[in-house]
Amino acid sequence: MWHKEAQRIHGLPTETEVLDVRDVEITAEHVDILRIGSKNMHNSPLLQEVSYSHRPIILKRSPSATLEEWLCAAEYILSSPSCPGVILCERGIRTFENSTRYTLDLNTVSLLKEISSLPVIVDPSHAAGKRSLVLPLASAGLSVGADGLMIEVHTDPDKALCDAKQQISPKELEQFTKKHFSHMKLCARS
């Protein structure tokens, strides 16, 4: 799998989204971290199955979930003794604002740092839905205490097959990383 090749070259943990309970076991054999996407945050059978994977789980917040609902989903995963940890991922919530895809809830990121010991990362790509906003939102996420970022990057963002409008180039990521290097962390290493 290309995940393992990327890990070998760059020395970073690999992750991917799991959509179905039938895919958890085989996926866990090939990546370091499993991700539950926002549409599956309330999918109890999937949450239960990933909790047995012996892999850290990135739990993306549903756009309509309250903080309490999000933490309850994390607790449900963590109730399995096989789960080494959950990483919360704020990726934007639905509001009345329609000029961006979602509204990045930075208040919740700060609040989570006060009330929870779980690591919190921010996905500015999905919140913005617009390339020009991704890095400013990433900076904002770091400034309120996010433990890491999930940013969509493509060698030719305009030609990306999925979510092209919200992807940045490797050069943009490199410049951002150099500027914010002291704040950057790998939030999960197993």
C-alpha contacts under 8 A as a table, 3 or more apart, distances in Angstrom:
res1	aa1	res2	aa2	distance
1	M	4	K	5.81
1	M	5	E	6.98
1	M	30	H	7.33
2	W	5	E	5.03
2	W	6	A	6.19
3	H	6	A	5.20
3	H	7	Q	6.18
3	H	14	T	6.04
3	H	15	E	7.84
3	H	30	H	7.45
3	H	31	V	6.87
4	K	7	Q	4.95
4	K	8	R	6.09
4	K	14	T	7.35
4	K	30	H	7.15
4	K	31	V	7.36
5	E	8	R	5.08
5	E	9	I	6.22
6	A	9	I	5.19
6	A	10	H	5.93
6	A	11	G	7.69
6	A	12	L	7.74
6	A	14	T	7.89
7	Q	10	H	5.34
7	Q	11	G	4.98
7	Q	12	L	5.16
7	Q	13	P	6.15
7	Q	14	T	6.30
8	R	11	G	5.54
8	R	12	L	7.82
13	P	31	V	7.69
13	P	32	D	5.78
13	P	33	I	7.32
13	P	188	A	7.60
13	P	189	R	6.42
14	T	31	V	5.20
14	T	32	D	5.19
14	T	33	I	6.21
15	E	31	V	5.45
15	E	32	D	5.84
15	E	33	I	4.52
15	E	34	L	5.54
15	E	35	R	6.71
16	T	31	V	7.06
16	T	33	I	6.91
16	T	34	L	5.56
16	T	35	R	5.61
17	E	34	L	5.97
17	E	35	R	4.31
17	E	36	I	5.76
17	E	37	G	6.40
18	V	21	V	7.77
18	V	23	D	6.63
18	V	24	V	6.32
18	V	27	T	7.43
18	V	34	L	6.53
18	V	35	R	6.03
18	V	36	I	6.07
18	V	37	G	7.69
19	L	23	D	7.31
19	L	36	I	7.34
19	L	37	G	7.74
19	L	40	N	7.44
19	L	46	L	7.78
20	D	23	D	5.50
20	D	24	V	6.97
20	D	46	L	6.51
21	V	24	V	5.54
21	V	45	P	6.99
21	V	46	L	5.18
21	V	49	E	6.08
21	V	50	V	7.76
22	R	25	E	7.30
23	D	26	I	5.79
23	D	27	T	5.97
24	V	27	T	5.24
24	V	28	A	5.98
24	V	49	E	6.91
24	V	50	V	6.24
24	V	53	S	7.18
25	E	28	A	5.24
25	E	29	E	6.61
25	E	53	S	6.66
26	I	29	E	5.29
26	I	30	H	7.08
27	T	30	H	5.45
27	T	31	V	6.50
27	T	34	L	7.85
28	A	31	V	5.54
28	A	32	D	7.01
28	A	33	I	7.49
28	A	34	L	6.89
28	A	53	S	6.37
28	A	55	R	6.93
31	V	34	L	7.18
32	D	55	R	6.36
32	D	56	P	7.41
32	D	189	R	7.89
32	D	190	S	7.04
33	I	55	R	5.56
33	I	56	P	5.14
33	I	57	I	5.79
33	I	58	I	7.11
34	L	50	V	7.43
34	L	55	R	6.58
34	L	56	P	6.46
34	L	57	I	4.94
34	L	58	I	6.22
35	R	57	I	5.56
35	R	58	I	4.52
35	R	59	L	6.07
35	R	60	K	7.50
36	I	40	N	6.13
36	I	41	M	6.45
36	I	47	L	7.76
36	I	57	I	7.16
36	I	58	I	6.09
36	I	59	L	5.03
36	I	60	K	6.04
37	G	40	N	5.49
37	G	41	M	6.51
37	G	59	L	6.71
37	G	60	K	5.24
37	G	61	R	7.67
37	G	62	S	7.90
38	S	41	M	5.29
38	S	59	L	7.54
38	S	60	K	4.84
38	S	61	R	5.16
38	S	62	S	4.24
38	S	63	P	6.96
39	K	42	H	7.54
39	K	62	S	6.08
40	N	43	N	4.95
40	N	46	L	7.62
40	N	62	S	7.74
41	M	44	S	7.99
41	M	47	L	7.62
41	M	59	L	6.93
41	M	60	K	6.77
41	M	61	R	6.53
41	M	62	S	5.99
41	M	70	W	7.59
41	M	73	A	6.80
42	H	47	L	7.93
42	H	73	A	6.96
43	N	46	L	5.50
43	N	47	L	6.19
44	S	47	L	5.00
44	S	48	Q	6.03
45	P	48	Q	5.16
45	P	49	E	6.18
46	L	49	E	5.06
46	L	50	V	6.20
47	L	50	V	5.42
47	L	51	S	6.24
47	L	73	A	7.63
47	L	76	Y	7.28
47	L	77	I	5.77
48	Q	51	S	5.15
48	Q	52	Y	6.96
48	Q	76	Y	7.34
48	Q	77	I	6.07
48	Q	80	S	7.91
49	E	52	Y	5.56
49	E	53	S	7.03
50	V	53	S	5.14
50	V	55	R	7.76
50	V	57	I	7.40
50	V	77	I	7.42
51	S	54	H	7.08
51	S	55	R	7.77
51	S	57	I	7.82
51	S	77	I	5.01
51	S	78	L	6.77
51	S	79	S	7.90
51	S	80	S	5.75
51	S	82	S	6.36
51	S	83	C	5.05
52	Y	80	S	6.61
52	Y	81	P	7.90
52	Y	82	S	5.14
52	Y	83	C	6.15
53	S	82	S	6.79
53	S	83	C	6.86
54	H	82	S	5.17
54	H	83	C	5.24
54	H	84	P	6.27
55	R	83	C	6.29
55	R	84	P	6.23
55	R	85	G	7.64
55	R	190	S	7.77
56	P	83	C	6.50
56	P	84	P	5.45
56	P	85	G	4.86
56	P	86	V	5.69
56	P	87	I	7.35
56	P	188	A	7.41
56	P	190	S	7.58
57	I	83	C	7.98
57	I	85	G	6.40
57	I	86	V	4.78
57	I	87	I	6.04
58	I	86	V	5.84
58	I	87	I	4.63
58	I	88	L	5.88
58	I	89	C	6.51
59	L	74	A	7.10
59	L	86	V	6.76
59	L	87	I	6.09
59	L	88	L	5.06
59	L	89	C	5.81
60	K	88	L	6.18
60	K	89	C	4.57
60	K	90	E	6.19
60	K	91	R	6.69
61	R	65	A	6.57
61	R	70	W	6.15
61	R	88	L	7.40
61	R	89	C	6.19
61	R	90	E	5.68
61	R	91	R	6.46
61	R	92	G	7.69
62	S	65	A	5.11
62	S	70	W	7.73
62	S	93	I	7.21
63	P	91	R	7.67
63	P	92	G	6.04
63	P	93	I	3.96
63	P	94	R	5.30
63	P	102	Y	7.63
64	S	93	I	6.03
64	S	94	R	6.07
65	A	68	E	7.95
65	A	69	E	5.85
65	A	70	W	6.24
65	A	93	I	7.75
66	T	69	E	5.18
66	T	70	W	6.28
67	L	70	W	5.14
67	L	71	L	6.20
67	L	108	T	7.15
68	E	71	L	5.18
68	E	72	C	6.07
69	E	72	C	5.02
69	E	73	A	6.28
70	W	73	A	5.22
70	W	74	A	6.41
71	L	74	A	4.95
71	L	75	E	6.11
72	C	75	E	4.97
72	C	76	Y	6.12
73	A	76	Y	5.06
73	A	77	I	6.50
74	A	77	I	5.23
74	A	78	L	6.16
74	A	86	V	6.50
74	A	88	L	7.81
75	E	78	L	4.89
75	E	79	S	5.99
76	Y	79	S	5.29
76	Y	80	S	7.73
77	I	80	S	6.22
77	I	83	C	7.06
77	I	86	V	7.59
78	L	81	P	7.22
78	L	83	C	5.85
78	L	84	P	7.80
78	L	85	G	6.63
78	L	86	V	7.03
79	S	83	C	7.82
80	S	83	C	5.65
81	P	84	P	7.74
83	C	86	V	7.89
85	G	118	L	7.97
86	V	118	L	6.65
86	V	119	P	7.46
87	I	118	L	6.19
87	I	119	P	5.11
87	I	120	V	5.83
87	I	121	I	7.14
87	I	187	C	7.81
87	I	188	A	7.78
88	L	118	L	6.94
88	L	119	P	6.20
88	L	120	V	4.70
88	L	121	I	6.16
89	C	120	V	5.77
89	C	121	I	4.78
89	C	122	V	5.45
89	C	123	D	6.67
90	E	104	L	7.17
90	E	105	D	7.05
90	E	109	V	7.21
90	E	120	V	7.34
90	E	121	I	6.35
90	E	122	V	4.88
90	E	123	D	6.08
91	R	102	Y	7.94
91	R	104	L	6.26
91	R	105	D	7.92
91	R	122	V	6.05
91	R	123	D	4.69
91	R	124	P	6.37
91	R	125	S	7.83
91	R	126	H	5.84
91	R	127	A	5.28
92	G	102	Y	4.97
92	G	103	T	4.83
92	G	104	L	4.05
92	G	105	D	5.85
92	G	123	D	7.77
92	G	124	P	7.79
92	G	126	H	7.02
92	G	127	A	4.55
93	I	102	Y	5.33
93	I	103	T	5.27
93	I	104	L	6.38
93	I	105	D	6.63
93	I	127	A	7.62
94	R	97	E	7.88
94	R	102	Y	5.43
94	R	103	T	6.39
95	T	98	N	7.65
95	T	102	Y	7.11
95	T	103	T	6.64
97	E	100	T	7.12
97	E	102	Y	7.80
97	E	103	T	7.52
98	N	101	R	6.65
98	N	102	Y	7.57
100	T	103	T	7.03
100	T	127	A	7.41
100	T	128	A	5.56
100	T	129	G	6.38
100	T	130	K	7.38
101	R	126	H	7.30
101	R	127	A	5.95
101	R	128	A	5.65
101	R	129	G	5.23
102	Y	126	H	7.40
102	Y	127	A	4.70
102	Y	128	A	6.31
102	Y	129	G	7.67
103	T	127	A	5.83
103	T	128	A	7.35
104	L	124	P	7.10
104	L	127	A	5.44
104	L	128	A	7.65
104	L	137	L	7.74
105	D	108	T	5.61
105	D	109	V	6.84
106	L	109	V	4.98
106	L	110	S	6.40
106	L	140	A	7.74
106	L	141	G	6.53
106	L	144	V	6.84
107	N	110	S	5.30
107	N	111	L	6.15
108	T	111	L	4.86
108	T	112	L	5.89
109	V	112	L	5.22
109	V	113	K	6.48
109	V	120	V	6.83
109	V	141	G	7.71
109	V	144	V	6.85
109	V	145	G	7.14
109	V	146	A	6.58
110	S	113	K	5.26
110	S	114	E	6.74
110	S	144	V	5.61
110	S	145	G	6.33
110	S	146	A	7.82
111	L	114	E	5.12
111	L	115	I	6.31
112	L	115	I	5.16
112	L	116	S	5.30
112	L	117	S	7.93
112	L	118	L	7.93
112	L	120	V	7.53
113	K	116	S	5.83
113	K	117	S	6.95
113	K	118	L	7.91
113	K	119	P	8.00
113	K	120	V	7.66
113	K	145	G	7.12
119	P	146	A	7.81
119	P	147	D	6.02
119	P	187	C	6.87
120	V	146	A	5.49
120	V	147	D	5.45
120	V	148	G	6.99
121	I	146	A	5.23
121	I	147	D	5.36
121	I	148	G	4.57
121	I	149	L	5.16
121	I	150	M	6.98
121	I	187	C	7.81
122	V	138	A	7.15
122	V	141	G	6.11
122	V	146	A	6.44
122	V	148	G	6.54
122	V	149	L	4.89
122	V	150	M	6.12
123	D	126	H	6.04
123	D	127	A	6.67
123	D	138	A	7.58
123	D	149	L	5.87
123	D	150	M	4.71
123	D	151	I	5.99
124	P	127	A	5.04
124	P	128	A	5.92
124	P	133	L	7.85
124	P	134	V	5.21
124	P	135	L	7.39
124	P	137	L	5.53
124	P	138	A	5.62
124	P	149	L	7.70
124	P	150	M	7.23
124	P	151	I	6.54
125	S	128	A	5.47
125	S	129	G	5.86
125	S	130	K	7.27
125	S	131	R	7.37
125	S	134	V	5.29
125	S	150	M	7.67
125	S	151	I	5.68
125	S	152	E	6.11
125	S	166	Q	5.31
125	S	167	Q	6.73
126	H	129	G	5.32
126	H	166	Q	6.99
128	A	131	R	7.42
128	A	133	L	5.85
128	A	134	V	6.08
128	A	137	L	7.79
128	A	166	Q	6.98
129	G	133	L	7.98
129	G	134	V	7.91
129	G	163	D	7.68
129	G	165	K	6.31
129	G	166	Q	4.75
130	K	133	L	5.74
130	K	134	V	6.72
130	K	165	K	5.33
130	K	166	Q	4.57
130	K	167	Q	7.86
131	R	134	V	5.39
131	R	135	L	7.97
131	R	165	K	5.71
131	R	166	Q	4.40
131	R	167	Q	5.79
131	R	168	I	6.17
132	S	135	L	7.16
132	S	136	P	7.90
133	L	136	P	5.54
133	L	137	L	6.10
134	V	137	L	5.34
134	V	138	A	6.12
134	V	151	I	7.77
134	V	166	Q	7.03
134	V	168	I	7.81
135	L	138	A	4.77
135	L	139	S	6.15
135	L	176	F	7.34
136	P	139	S	5.12
136	P	140	A	6.27
137	L	140	A	4.91
137	L	141	G	6.10
138	A	141	G	5.05
138	A	142	L	6.38
138	A	149	L	6.88
139	S	142	L	5.20
139	S	143	S	6.17
139	S	180	H	7.97
140	A	143	S	4.97
140	A	144	V	6.43
141	G	144	V	5.44
141	G	145	G	6.63
141	G	146	A	5.48
141	G	149	L	7.91
142	L	145	G	5.22
142	L	146	A	4.91
142	L	147	D	7.22
142	L	148	G	7.28
142	L	183	H	6.93
143	S	146	A	7.33
146	A	149	L	7.44
147	D	184	M	7.62
147	D	185	K	6.55
147	D	186	L	7.91
147	D	187	C	6.10
148	G	184	M	6.35
148	G	185	K	5.87
148	G	186	L	6.61
148	G	187	C	5.92
151	I	167	Q	7.57
151	I	168	I	7.97
152	E	166	Q	7.11
152	E	167	Q	4.94
152	E	168	I	6.47
153	V	157	P	7.19
153	V	167	Q	5.15
153	V	168	I	4.89
153	V	169	S	5.47
153	V	170	P	6.12
153	V	173	L	7.50
154	H	157	P	4.94
154	H	160	A	6.66
154	H	167	Q	6.25
154	H	168	I	6.25
154	H	169	S	5.38
154	H	170	P	6.63
155	T	169	S	5.52
155	T	170	P	6.16
156	D	159	K	5.58
156	D	160	A	6.62
156	D	169	S	6.59
157	P	160	A	5.22
157	P	164	A	5.47
157	P	165	K	7.34
157	P	167	Q	5.44
157	P	168	I	6.00
157	P	169	S	6.19
158	D	164	A	5.43
158	D	165	K	6.94
159	K	164	A	6.59
160	A	163	D	6.88
160	A	164	A	4.86
160	A	167	Q	7.94
161	L	164	A	6.62
163	D	166	Q	5.75
163	D	167	Q	6.79
164	A	167	Q	5.50
168	I	172	E	6.30
168	I	173	L	7.00
169	S	172	E	5.23
169	S	173	L	6.42
170	P	173	L	5.02
170	P	174	E	6.06
171	K	174	E	5.01
171	K	175	Q	6.25
172	E	175	Q	5.21
172	E	176	F	6.17
173	L	176	F	5.05
173	L	177	T	5.99
174	E	177	T	5.09
174	E	178	K	6.20
175	Q	178	K	5.23
175	Q	179	K	6.26
176	F	179	K	5.12
176	F	180	H	6.14
177	T	180	H	5.15
177	T	181	F	5.15
177	T	184	M	7.35
178	K	181	F	5.12
180	H	183	H	5.53
180	H	184	M	6.53
181	F	184	M	5.18
186	L	189	R	7.09
